[in-house]
Amino acid sequence: SKAWKGLPADGLARFQFLEVIVNCAMSSETFSPVGTLRHWIKCLGLGQQVMKHRRMLHAAIFTEDFCHCMRRNQKMLQDVYNTYQKRFRLPTEPSLMSYSAFVQFLEDCKVPTLEWPDFRMAFALGKELCVEQHRSLRHMVLSWSEFLVCTAAAVYLSGDFPIDQLADRLLDFLLDSLPEALRAGRAAEMEEAGYLVAGGDPQTVKLVALLTRIFTDADEDGSGWLTVHEFVEAVQQPRVMASLEELGVVVGDVKLLFVRMDVDDSGEISLREFIEGLLKLRQEMIVLDKGIRAMRKAFFKLETKYGTGQVTKEHFMDYVRNPRNADELKKKGISESDISDLWAAAQQAKKENSTITAEALVAGYMDLHLEKGRIIRAMNFLNSIFKVADVDGSGALSKEEVGKYLCRQEVTDKLASLKLFVPDWLEMFDAMDVDGDGDLTWAELSTAMQRFWAQVSHGDGTESVEASTLLERATS
């Protein structure tokens, strides 16, 4: 109670509350500390009512009628999840729906019998119990399947009715309240897109208005999302590309641009992703204009010489070995040490290994000079180490080889210079060895490390993080 002397006027933080509980348990003269905690939990009945509701809910939803109702409305439910998953994202779990987004969804459903405590309870009833993930924010987000159960829990809490009527109540909710939430979510997305223009320069205002119009015209099914087909059909029209170029956006490879904007790899992009992606592209092109022009010029010369729309690494390296070309690139801010990393970045942008297009080369150049450039450079460096370590040419490294080559000081120094977290390679070996065969392929190593650094390289990338947390993030 706040009446206790010495407690802050505005209450206790959770860690303070837990510290008080532990101190009290340690001071007990009747039981051991663990025995005291168990005695308190038994007397208070903590969580028993919630678990009772959870068991009743699960017994009701795993039925044929209930599942049939969900399947019939899966498309609209998926649209709702995709719409709200984009809102109030947690940085460490960007592809899942956050607790705040779920609460906003229930508020937008406008069910009069649902109140704020019901929102929290619905989240708790439907959320999978993940006690081992207490060091991450996974317990504050919902996967697609968890969202379905939480939605059912909200219906379960929406009134006093026999539990065998839950499927009928769910159907009413899906037909009456879900469309309301979907409309509200899309309206909010449109409104949020407006913040991009607030106080912006006239050029940006015109660009956002144009992009909104392009998106609306292209969204043929009215889903609020553009597939790659809809996107390509809309953007590659000559009049659209000309309008974008007038406002400072040169699109180039349309499919490559879609991949760059589809940050969560869902195969669809929202209006917000569309606007932010093209505004970001325009800004990148302004900042890196000289280098971009140098890349296009280099590709044009190679295309003229070899007569193809694609360039191989051999052709590209021959071009940069020419002292005159190398000097010209250096004047544009592209050093000799950047060349190998540049090719790797272009390959990653195009997601191909043998040849690249002009737009892939430009995209790789831009990626290399953004935040993800550190990871691209690191992966290119690790690839060179991997090839040296693979002395038997098997295409995989044993744990002993990983320890011998990746634990070298030069690897540590290189990653530190890129301000990336240096992992314990041997500790992470088993987690990276996805197939469990005792060897690590380049595909396993590169996939794990890109996920690993994407998760933990915030700020300067060298903050202290426990190994168990890093392993969990890298392999989730």
C-alpha positions in Angstrom: 0.0 0.0 0.0 1.1 3.6 -0.6 0.4 4.3 3.0 3.6 2.4 3.9 6.3 4.7 5.1 9.2 5.1 2.6 7.3 4.1 -0.6 7.3 6.6 -3.5 4.1 8.6 -3.9 3.6 7.4 -7.5 3.8 3.7 -6.7 6.4 1.0 -7.5 8.0 -0.1 -10.7 7.8 -3.8 -11.4 11.4 -4.5 -10.5 10.9 -2.6 -7.2 7.9 -4.7 -6.4 9.7 -7.9 -7.1 12.7 -6.8 -5.0 10.3 -6.1 -2.1 8.7 -9.5 -2.5 12.1 -11.3 -2.5 13.4 -9.3 0.5 10.2 -10.2 2.5 10.6 -13.8 1.6 14.2 -13.8 2.6 13.2 -12.3 6.0 10.6 -15.0 6.8 11.4 -17.0 9.9 8.7 -19.6 9.3 9.6 -21.0 5.9 12.6 -21.0 3.5 12.5 -18.1 0.9 11.2 -20.5 -1.8 8.7 -22.0 0.7 7.5 -18.6 1.6 6.9 -17.6 -2.0 5.0 -20.8 -2.6 2.9 -20.3 0.5 2.0 -16.7 -0.6 1.1 -17.8 -4.1 -1.1 -20.6 -2.8 -2.9 -18.3 -0.3 -3.4 -15.5 -2.9 -4.5 -17.8 -5.7 -2.6 -15.7 -8.2 -3.5 -16.5 -11.8 -6.0 -19.3 -11.0 -9.0 -17.4 -12.3 -7.1 -16.5 -15.5 -6.1 -20.1 -16.1 -9.7 -21.2 -15.5 -10.8 -18.8 -18.3 -8.0 -19.9 -20.5 -8.9 -23.6 -20.2 -12.6 -22.8 -20.9 -11.7 -20.6 -23.9 -9.4 -23.2 -25.5 -12.0 -26.0 -25.0 -14.5 -23.8 -26.9 -12.4 -22.6 -29.8 -10.8 -25.9 -30.8 -14.1 -27.2 -32.3 -15.2 -27.8 -35.9 -17.8 -25.0 -35.9 -15.4 -22.5 -34.5 -12.6 -23.4 -37.0 -15.0 -23.3 -39.9 -16.1 -19.8 -38.9 -12.4 -18.7 -38.8 -11.6 -20.3 -42.2 -14.6 -18.6 -43.8 -13.3 -15.2 -42.7 -9.6 -15.8 -43.0 -9.0 -13.2 -45.7 -10.5 -10.4 -43.7 -8.7 -11.5 -40.5 -5.4 -11.6 -42.4 -6.0 -8.1 -43.8 -6.7 -6.8 -40.3 -3.6 -8.5 -38.9 -1.4 -7.1 -41.7 -2.9 -3.6 -41.3 -2.4 -3.4 -37.5 0.9 -5.3 -37.5 2.4 -2.2 -39.2 1.3 0.1 -36.4 3.1 0.7 -33.0 5.9 -1.8 -34.0 8.4 -2.9 -31.5 11.9 -2.5 -33.0 13.0 -6.0 -32.0 9.9 -7.7 -33.3 8.9 -5.7 -36.4 7.0 -8.5 -38.2 4.6 -9.3 -35.3 1.6 -7.4 -33.9 2.5 -5.5 -30.8 0.3 -5.3 -27.7 -0.5 -1.6 -28.3 -1.6 -2.5 -31.9 -3.9 -5.2 -30.6 -5.4 -2.8 -28.1 -5.9 -0.2 -30.9 -7.6 -2.9 -33.0 -10.1 -3.8 -30.2 -10.8 -0.1 -29.7 -11.5 0.3 -33.4 -13.9 -2.6 -33.3 -16.2 -0.4 -31.1 -17.8 -3.3 -29.2 -19.7 -1.5 -26.4 -19.5 -4.4 -24.0 -15.7 -4.5 -24.2 -13.8 -2.3 -21.8 -10.1 -1.5 -21.2 -9.6 -4.4 -18.6 -11.0 -6.8 -21.2 -8.4 -5.8 -23.7 -5.6 -6.7 -21.4 -7.3 -10.0 -20.4 -8.0 -11.0 -24.0 -4.3 -10.5 -24.8 -3.3 -12.6 -21.7 -5.8 -15.4 -22.6 -4.7 -15.8 -26.2 -1.0 -15.2 -25.8 1.2 -18.3 -25.9 3.0 -18.8 -22.6 6.7 -18.0 -23.3 8.4 -18.1 -19.9 11.8 -18.7 -21.3 11.7 -15.5 -23.4 11.6 -13.1 -20.5 14.8 -11.4 -21.7 13.2 -10.3 -25.0 9.9 -8.5 -25.9 8.4 -11.6 -27.6 5.9 -11.7 -24.8 4.5 -8.3 -25.9 3.7 -9.2 -29.5 1.3 -11.6 -31.2 2.0 -14.0 -34.0 -0.8 -14.6 -36.6 -2.1 -17.7 -34.7 -1.9 -15.9 -31.4 -3.9 -13.0 -32.8 -6.7 -15.4 -33.8 -6.9 -16.8 -30.3 -6.8 -13.3 -28.7 -9.6 -12.2 -31.0 -11.7 -15.2 -29.9 -10.8 -14.3 -26.3 -12.1 -10.7 -26.8 -15.4 -12.2 -28.1 -15.5 -14.6 -25.1 -15.2 -11.6 -22.7 -17.7 -9.4 -24.6 -20.7 -10.6 -22.7 -22.4 -13.2 -20.4 -23.5 -16.0 -22.6 -23.3 -19.8 -22.6 -19.9 -21.0 -23.8 -21.5 -23.2 -26.5 -22.7 -20.0 -28.2 -19.1 -18.6 -28.7 -18.9 -19.6 -32.4 -22.2 -17.7 -33.1 -21.0 -14.7 -31.2 -17.7 -14.8 -33.1 -19.5 -14.9 -36.4 -21.5 -11.8 -35.4 -18.2 -10.1 -34.4 -16.5 -10.9 -37.7 -19.4 -9.6 -39.8 -20.2 -6.5 -37.7 -17.1 -5.3 -35.9 -14.2 -6.6 -38.0 -15.0 -4.5 -41.1 -15.3 -1.4 -38.8 -11.8 -2.1 -37.5 -10.4 -2.6 -41.0 -11.8 0.7 -42.2 -10.4 2.5 -39.1 -7.0 0.9 -39.5 -6.7 1.9 -43.2 -7.9 5.4 -42.4 -5.3 5.7 -39.7 -2.7 4.5 -42.2 -3.8 7.2 -44.6 -3.7 9.8 -41.8 -0.2 8.7 -40.7 1.0 9.1 -44.3 -0.1 12.7 -44.0 2.5 13.3 -41.3 5.1 13.0 -44.0 3.8 16.1 -45.6 3.1 18.2 -42.5 5.4 21.2 -42.7 7.3 19.7 -45.6 8.5 21.5 -48.7 6.2 21.9 -51.6 8.1 19.3 -53.6 7.5 16.7 -50.9 3.8 17.7 -50.6 3.4 17.2 -54.4 5.2 13.8 -54.3 3.1 12.4 -51.4 -0.1 13.5 -53.1 1.1 11.8 -56.3 2.1 8.6 -54.5 -1.2 8.4 -52.7 -3.1 8.8 -56.0 -0.9 6.1 -57.7 -1.4 3.7 -54.8 -5.2 4.2 -54.8 -5.5 3.7 -58.5 -3.3 0.6 -58.4 -5.1 -1.0 -55.5 -7.7 -2.7 -57.7 -9.2 -5.0 -55.1 -9.4 -2.3 -52.5 -7.4 -4.4 -50.0 -5.2 -1.5 -48.9 -2.1 -3.4 -50.1 -0.3 -3.7 -53.4 1.0 -7.0 -54.7 4.2 -7.0 -56.8 1.9 -7.3 -59.9 -0.2 -4.3 -59.0 2.9 -2.3 -58.1 4.7 -3.1 -61.4 1.6 -2.4 -63.5 1.1 1.0 -61.8 4.7 2.3 -61.6 6.1 1.2 -64.9 3.6 3.3 -66.9 5.5 6.0 -68.8 3.4 8.9 -67.5 3.8 7.7 -63.9 7.6 7.4 -64.2 7.8 10.8 -65.9 5.8 12.4 -63.1 8.0 10.8 -60.5 11.2 11.9 -62.3 9.9 15.5 -62.3 9.7 15.3 -58.5 13.2 13.8 -58.1 12.5 10.1 -58.0 14.1 7.8 -60.7 12.6 4.4 -60.3 14.7 2.2 -62.6 14.1 -1.5 -61.9 10.5 -1.6 -60.7 10.6 -5.2 -59.2 13.9 -4.4 -57.4 12.3 -1.3 -55.9 9.3 -3.4 -54.7 11.7 -5.8 -52.9 13.5 -2.9 -51.2 10.2 -1.4 -50.0 8.7 -4.7 -48.8 10.7 -4.6 -45.6 8.8 -7.5 -43.9 9.0 -9.8 -47.0 5.2 -10.2 -46.9 4.9 -10.0 -50.7 2.7 -6.9 -50.3 3.3 -3.2 -49.4 1.0 -0.8 -47.6 0.5 2.9 -48.5 2.9 3.8 -45.7 5.6 1.5 -47.0 5.0 2.9 -50.5 5.3 6.5 -49.5 8.2 6.1 -47.1 10.1 3.8 -49.5 10.0 6.4 -52.3 10.7 9.4 -50.1 13.7 7.5 -48.7 14.8 6.6 -52.3 14.6 10.3 -53.2 16.6 11.3 -50.2 19.3 8.6 -50.8 19.6 9.7 -54.4 20.1 13.3 -53.4 22.8 12.4 -50.8 24.6 9.9 -53.0 24.0 11.6 -56.3 27.6 11.7 -57.5 28.2 8.0 -56.7 25.0 7.0 -58.3 25.9 8.8 -61.5 29.3 7.1 -61.4 27.7 3.7 -61.1 25.3 4.3 -64.0 28.2 5.6 -66.1 30.3 2.5 -65.3 27.5 0.2 -66.2 26.8 2.1 -69.5 30.4 1.7 -70.5 30.4 -2.0 -69.7 27.1 -2.5 -71.5 28.4 -0.7 -74.6 31.5 -2.8 -74.6 29.9 -6.2 -74.0 26.5 -5.6 -75.5 24.3 -7.1 -72.7 21.9 -5.7 -70.1 23.8 -7.6 -67.3 27.4 -7.3 -66.0 29.5 -10.1 -64.6 31.8 -9.7 -61.7 34.8 -10.3 -64.0 33.8 -7.5 -66.4 33.2 -5.2 -63.5 36.5 -5.9 -61.8 38.3 -5.4 -65.2 36.7 -2.0 -65.4 37.8 -0.9 -61.9 41.3 -2.2 -62.4 41.8 0.4 -65.1 43.7 3.2 -63.3 41.7 5.9 -65.1 38.4 4.4 -64.1 39.6 3.7 -60.5 40.7 7.4 -60.2 37.3 8.6 -61.5 35.4 6.4 -59.0 37.7 7.6 -56.2 36.8 11.2 -57.0 33.1 10.2 -56.5 33.8 8.8 -53.1 34.2 5.1 -54.1 37.5 3.8 -52.9 39.3 0.7 -54.0 38.4 -1.1 -50.8 34.7 -0.5 -51.5 34.7 -2.4 -54.8 34.4 -5.9 -53.4 31.8 -4.9 -50.9 30.0 -3.0 -53.6 29.6 -6.1 -55.8 28.4 -8.1 -52.8 25.8 -5.4 -52.0 24.6 -5.4 -55.6 24.3 -9.2 -55.5 22.3 -9.0 -52.3 20.0 -6.3 -53.7 19.3 -8.4 -56.9 19.3 -11.7 -54.9 21.3 -13.3 -57.7 25.0 -14.4 -57.8 26.3 -14.4 -61.4 25.3 -11.1 -63.1 23.7 -7.8 -62.1 21.8 -5.0 -63.7 22.4 -1.3 -63.6 19.7 -0.8 -61.0 21.1 -3.6 -58.8 24.5 -1.8 -58.9 22.9 1.5 -57.9 20.8 -0.2 -55.2 23.9 -2.0 -53.8 25.8 1.3 -53.8 23.0 3.0 -51.8 22.7 0.0 -49.4 26.4 0.1 -48.8 26.3 3.7 -47.6 23.3 3.1 -45.3 23.0 1.4 -41.9 22.8 -2.0 -43.5 26.2 -1.3 -45.2 28.0 -2.4 -42.1 26.4 -5.8 -42.2 27.0 -6.2 -45.9 30.7 -5.4 -45.4 30.9 -7.8 -42.5 29.3 -10.6 -44.5 31.6 -10.0 -47.5 34.6 -10.2 -45.1 33.3 -13.4 -43.4 32.8 -15.0 -46.8 36.5 -14.4 -47.6 37.4 -16.0 -44.3 35.0 -18.9 -44.9 36.7 -19.7 -48.2 40.1 -19.7 -46.6 38.9 -21.9 -43.7 37.3 -24.4 -46.0 40.6 -26.1 -46.8 39.1 -29.4 -47.9 36.6 -27.7 -50.3 33.6 -29.4 -48.7 31.6 -26.2 -48.6 31.2 -26.5 -44.8 33.2 -25.8 -41.7 33.6 -28.0 -38.6 33.5 -26.6 -35.1 37.2 -26.9 -34.9 37.7 -24.9 -38.2 35.3 -22.2 -36.9 37.3 -21.9 -33.8 40.6 -21.8 -35.7 39.6 -19.1 -38.3 36.7 -17.1 -37.0 38.1 -16.7 -33.5 41.2 -14.9 -34.9 42.0 -11.4 -33.8 41.8 -10.1 -37.4 38.1 -11.1 -37.4 37.4 -9.5 -34.1 39.2 -6.3 -35.2 37.4 -6.1 -38.5 33.9 -6.5 -36.9 34.9 -4.0 -34.1 35.9 -1.5 -36.8 32.5 -1.9 -38.3 30.9 -1.3 -34.9 29.2 -4.7 -34.9 28.8 -7.0 -31.9 31.5 -9.7 -31.9 29.8 -13.0 -31.0 31.2 -16.1 -29.3 31.5 -18.2 -32.4 31.8 -21.5 -30.6 28.9 -20.8 -28.3 26.7 -19.9 -31.3 27.9 -22.9 -33.5 25.1 -25.3 -32.5 22.4 -22.6 -32.9 23.7 -21.7 -36.4 24.0 -25.4 -37.4 20.3 -25.6 -38.4 20.4 -29.2 -39.8 22.5 -30.4 -36.8 25.0 -32.3 -38.9 28.0 -30.9 -37.0 29.2 -28.7 -39.9 28.4 -25.1 -40.8 27.6 -24.2 -44.4 28.0 -20.7 -45.7 24.2 -20.5 -46.1 23.7 -21.4 -42.4 26.5 -19.0 -41.3 25.3 -16.0 -43.4 21.6 -16.4 -42.6 22.3 -16.6 -38.9 24.7 -13.7 -38.7 22.6 -11.4 -40.8 19.6 -12.0 -38.5 21.9 -11.8 -35.5 23.3 -8.4 -36.4 20.0 -7.0 -37.7 18.6 -7.8 -34.2 21.4 -6.6 -31.9 23.3 -3.9 -33.8 21.4 -0.9 -32.5 23.4 2.2 -31.5 27.1 1.5 -31.7 26.5 -2.2 -31.9 28.8 -3.1 -29.1 26.4 -2.9 -26.1 26.6 -5.8 -23.6 24.0 -8.5 -24.3 23.8 -11.9 -22.7 24.8 -14.8 -25.0 21.5 -16.6 -24.3 19.6 -13.6 -25.6 21.7 -13.2 -28.6 21.3 -16.9 -29.5 17.5 -16.6 -29.1 17.4 -13.5 -31.4 19.7 -14.9 -34.0 17.8 -18.2 -34.4 14.2 -17.1 -33.9 
